[in-house]
């Protein structure tokens, strides 16, 4: 580059639009997208550590995709090459790859290849990139406004981590405007600009989350407004309105916004929310969507989601569509709105999906012959008896008679399950009663016959299915608890999540899947648990692995501070969501633990805990029939076991769900939600388990069942001989049997107040 080229570049930079001049150069200048570049977030850690893997930035225009790529270029020690997919082709890709190989060969440097608008590359161009991304010749950073899962080569997506950027909020846009007004080098810091609050509000509101739009409007307002006698450029509301007159609606009829918006519209109809449905309909009409496309989707919805709950829905929507064709726009918008409101307020039933169950049965089942009494009797009824035995419904009361219409192999099979909604609710009982009568008509003729009874064989092969179901009962219960926690936690892809109790990793691994672009920290009680989890994480990429801490809940602030990978930052990470299962159960000082949880949360964050309440646990004496014992002994057994769960000095049992609520209120959580649910699971009891319950000499952290029952603190405590009689009953009635074990789980949700 000679002096003339350098001077030309400086001139271009100085004359560039404000949005280009104000592009942030470092993460500290970057405003917004805290969910992916905030303290402790995966992407920020990767940029600071210069340990990037291939990335794809996906989001609306003006949210910072290209800016982030340029920040990476300014931060990384790697060679950086930038291409624009609109202007580049395979030749440019080959040149970039050749340069990358040269840098690796001569200087040992990695190369980051940034491709703006990567979705614009055709399949051949994307395929040309793939082998070089795969073998590490280049680290790809792609930027796209379209959903990469639809528009980018699946192989490229699978080798990249996708970060979704969101539209900037109003505070972000205000910060960007103020930054431009204060910057003396690139912005308007050298000018006297008086931007009124009302004008700023208008610019921010109409920019609709687009930083480029708000800066372009600010530039137009400042550059076209002459200064007054005092050299002051007054940007008033009138000036702002002229600078940005119409809100830009992100809507591409062939792109992601098109499908997302129609999806939001249909889901709002399905959720019976007429206000939301009208909003999404208005957005589509405002953006110029084809009304016939909207009517087609509403006709599908009328059949799929309203269905038999209101069979008139199809008629109403079809009539509205025909009326629209007759009157056209703009009056046709009345008929769009009418159809939308009718569907949104109609009762809902998707029972028509039964048709697809019937299709699946046809595909799976061996082709069944039409029963003889249903066959056509006009052609060969006399010779083959077709149609014989058919009962003509109109000859019977209510024009119905109980007979079978399904093939013999499918008799008794139910496809249609009427809902209780709308019109369908009125026919539900009628359908059920007729089915019962059909079943009676099928079975009654054979009631006196000697049916062959199916018997299961003996031995392990026959027992395995039952054993498998039994052993999986507890797993199913844990799965329900996990699903309930995550339903309450509402974890998003870019959230920073803390699991307070690693255990087996039940919650941690689910959090890793859900917060794939955020990050997961997990607390293990001891080193051995930490080592096990780290071993399980070895097959993940380094940045995907959870950060595992070892210690107590109350020590979390110190543990997080020590583990934080970027000590140069001013703040250690605060979490969007804190989750845990059985975190508080055995803690003596539950308040201190709750305080530590609150310290971990960012403003507006939430903690979700599932705590099994031992106080309400299954009573062992209720699993057996004690009627053969003396009444006095039965009463003392019951009283002795109940005393276990009413001990005010035992931290495991001296609390309940209201205690949790009180603790959360005390430490300052807001909008506390509490749900108590009773769950059951099947347990197989063996002799070993019974021996452990009745071990009177065991040395452990907590007494055994027998030690509790014989404790001197309980006046009605059992003697050794009485314990022996009770143990014998347990062995006789429970050994090698399956019992239904009842537990009570408290789900508590606390929100960190917003500053």
Secondary structure, DSSP 8 states (H G I E B T S, - for coil): --HHHHHHHHHHHHHS-HHHHT---STTT--S-HHHHSTT-HHHHHHHHT----EEEEESTTSSHHHHHHHHHHH-SSEEEEEETTT--HHHHHHHHHHHHHIIIII---EEEEEETGGGS-HHHHHHHHHHHHTTS-EEEEEESS-HHHHS-HHHHHTSEEEEE----HHHHHHHHHHHHH-TTTSSTTSEEEE-HHHHHHHHHHHTT-HHHHHHHHHHHHHHS---TTSEEEE-HHHHHHHS-S------TTSHHHHHHHHHHHHHHHTT-HHHHHHHHHHHHHTT--HHHHHHHHHHHIIIIIGGGGTHHHHHHHHHHHHHHHH-TTTTHHHHHHHHHHHHHS----GGGHHHHHHHHHHHS------GGGS-HHHHHHHH-TTTT---GGGSGGG------S-GGGTT-------SSHHHHHHHHHHHHHHHHHHHHHHHTTTTS---------SHHHHHHHHHHHHHHHHHHHHHHHHHHHHHHT--TT-EEEES--TTSHHHHHHHHHTTTSEEEEEESSHHHHHHHHHHGGGS-GGGS-EEEES-GGGHHHHHHHH-S-TTSSS---EEEEEEESSSTT-S-HHHHHHHHHHHEEEEEEEEEEEE-GGG---GGGGS--TTS-HHHHHHHHHHHHHHTT-TT-TTTS--HHHHHHHHHHHT-EEEEEEEEEEEEEEEE-HHHHHHHT-TT--SSS--HHHHHT-TTSTT---HHHHHHHHHHHHHHHTTEEEEEEEEEEEEEEE----
